[in-house]
Amino acid sequence: MLTALEVFTTVVVGVMVGVEFSVAFVVNPILNALPEDSGQLGRAHGGRMLGAVMPVWYLTSLVLVAVWAVIGRHDNGTGLVVTAGGLLLLSVIMSILLLVPINNRSKTWTPENRPADWKQQSNRWDRLHYIRVAIIVAAFTLLVATLT
């Protein structure tokens, strides 16, 4: 049972990391290179779509890691799992306090109603997202290390 939980949790977190990595290093650079207002409209749509899914994914990942830590508390590597859970918790707190407010604004923007500083706000979101990606990659790495 614990092995199945470990593998399932690692896959769930790993796929989440992959999505967030691709947003940071593939999707947003593509959107930023589009002409005129296309990129901003694409980011707004992505903010709506991923903004609905990612909170559930982050919290599910955190809960799965917490369950793994509790069930496997007597196994070697539990410290790595707890540290990974702490990093995922940090990513959730960072998301709620820093990224979600920007996303909630930007997902409603159109070329007609966006604020004058919309590019600066988008760039701030990107910078914060890079930090969040580094945090969840570290958490994923710890989970994988625990399995070896």
C-alpha positions as CSV (number, residue, x, y, z in Angstrom):
1,M,0.0,0.0,0.0
2,L,2.8,2.5,0.9
3,T,4.6,1.7,-2.3
4,A,1.5,2.5,-4.4
5,L,1.0,5.7,-2.5
6,E,4.7,6.7,-3.0
7,V,4.5,6.1,-6.7
8,F,1.1,7.7,-7.2
9,T,2.2,10.8,-5.2
10,T,5.4,11.1,-7.1
11,V,3.6,10.9,-10.5
12,V,1.0,13.5,-9.4
13,V,3.6,15.9,-8.2
14,G,5.8,15.2,-11.2
15,V,3.1,15.9,-13.7
16,M,2.3,19.1,-11.8
17,V,5.9,20.1,-12.0
18,G,5.9,19.4,-15.8
19,V,2.9,21.6,-16.4
20,E,4.3,24.5,-14.4
21,F,7.7,24.1,-16.0
22,S,6.1,24.2,-19.5
23,V,4.1,27.3,-18.6
24,A,7.3,29.0,-17.4
25,F,9.6,28.0,-20.2
26,V,7.4,27.1,-23.2
27,V,3.9,28.5,-23.1
28,N,4.5,32.0,-21.8
29,P,7.5,32.6,-24.1
30,I,5.4,31.6,-27.0
31,L,2.5,33.8,-25.9
32,N,4.9,36.7,-25.3
33,A,6.2,36.4,-28.9
34,L,2.8,36.6,-30.5
35,P,1.8,39.8,-32.4
36,E,-0.3,42.6,-31.0
37,D,-2.8,41.6,-28.3
38,S,-2.8,37.8,-29.0
39,G,-0.3,37.0,-26.2
40,Q,-2.2,38.9,-23.6
41,L,-5.5,37.3,-24.6
42,G,-3.8,33.9,-24.5
43,R,-2.4,34.5,-21.0
44,A,-5.8,35.6,-19.8
45,H,-7.4,32.4,-21.1
46,G,-4.6,30.3,-19.6
47,G,-5.1,32.1,-16.3
48,R,-8.8,31.2,-16.3
49,M,-8.2,27.6,-17.3
50,L,-5.2,26.8,-15.2
51,G,-6.4,29.0,-12.4
52,A,-9.3,26.6,-12.0
53,V,-7.3,23.4,-12.0
54,M,-3.9,24.2,-10.3
55,P,-5.2,25.1,-6.8
56,V,-6.8,21.6,-6.6
57,W,-3.6,20.0,-8.0
58,Y,-1.4,21.8,-5.5
59,L,-3.5,21.0,-2.5
60,T,-3.9,17.4,-3.6
61,S,-0.2,17.1,-4.0
62,L,0.4,18.5,-0.5
63,V,-2.2,16.2,1.0
64,L,-0.7,13.1,-0.7
65,V,2.8,14.0,0.5
66,A,1.5,14.6,4.1
67,V,-0.3,11.2,4.0
68,W,3.0,9.6,2.7
69,A,4.9,11.2,5.5
70,V,2.5,10.0,8.2
71,I,2.1,6.4,6.9
72,G,5.8,6.0,6.2
73,R,7.0,7.9,9.3
74,H,9.1,4.9,10.4
75,D,10.8,4.4,7.0
76,N,14.2,5.7,5.9
77,G,13.7,8.9,3.9
78,T,10.8,10.3,5.8
79,G,12.8,13.5,6.4
80,L,13.0,14.0,2.7
81,V,9.3,13.5,2.3
82,V,8.6,16.0,5.2
83,T,11.0,18.5,3.6
84,A,9.3,18.0,0.2
85,G,5.9,18.6,2.0
86,G,7.3,21.8,3.5
87,L,8.4,23.0,0.1
88,L,5.0,22.2,-1.4
89,L,3.4,24.1,1.5
90,L,5.7,27.1,0.8
91,S,4.6,27.0,-2.9
92,V,0.9,27.0,-1.9
93,I,1.5,30.0,0.5
94,M,3.5,31.8,-2.1
95,S,0.8,31.1,-4.7
96,I,-2.0,32.4,-2.5
97,L,-0.2,35.5,-1.3
98,L,1.7,36.5,-4.5
99,L,0.7,34.8,-7.7
100,V,-3.1,34.3,-7.3
101,P,-3.8,38.0,-6.8
102,I,-2.0,38.9,-10.1
103,N,-3.7,35.9,-11.9
104,N,-7.1,36.9,-10.7
105,R,-6.7,40.4,-12.1
106,S,-5.0,39.3,-15.4
107,K,-7.5,36.6,-16.3
108,T,-10.1,39.3,-16.8
109,W,-8.0,41.6,-18.9
110,T,-8.8,42.4,-22.5
111,P,-7.1,44.9,-24.8
112,E,-9.9,47.3,-23.9
113,N,-9.8,47.1,-20.1
114,R,-6.3,46.1,-19.2
115,P,-4.3,48.5,-16.9
116,A,-1.5,50.6,-18.2
117,D,1.0,48.5,-16.2
118,W,-0.3,45.1,-17.4
119,K,3.1,44.1,-18.9
120,Q,4.9,44.9,-15.6
121,Q,2.3,42.8,-13.7
122,S,2.7,39.9,-16.1
123,N,6.5,40.1,-15.8
124,R,6.2,40.1,-12.0
125,W,4.0,37.0,-12.2
126,D,6.6,35.3,-14.5
127,R,9.4,36.1,-12.0
128,L,7.5,34.8,-9.1
129,H,6.5,31.7,-11.1
130,Y,10.1,30.9,-11.9
131,I,10.8,30.9,-8.1
132,R,7.7,28.7,-7.5
133,V,8.9,26.3,-10.2
134,A,12.3,26.0,-8.6
135,I,10.6,25.2,-5.2
136,I,8.3,22.5,-6.6
137,V,11.2,21.0,-8.7
138,A,13.1,20.7,-5.4
139,A,10.1,19.0,-3.7
140,F,9.8,16.6,-6.6
141,T,13.5,15.8,-6.6
142,L,13.3,15.0,-2.8
143,L,10.4,12.7,-3.5
144,V,12.2,10.9,-6.2
145,A,15.3,10.6,-4.0
146,T,13.2,9.0,-1.3
147,L,12.2,6.2,-3.8
148,T,15.8,5.3,-4.6
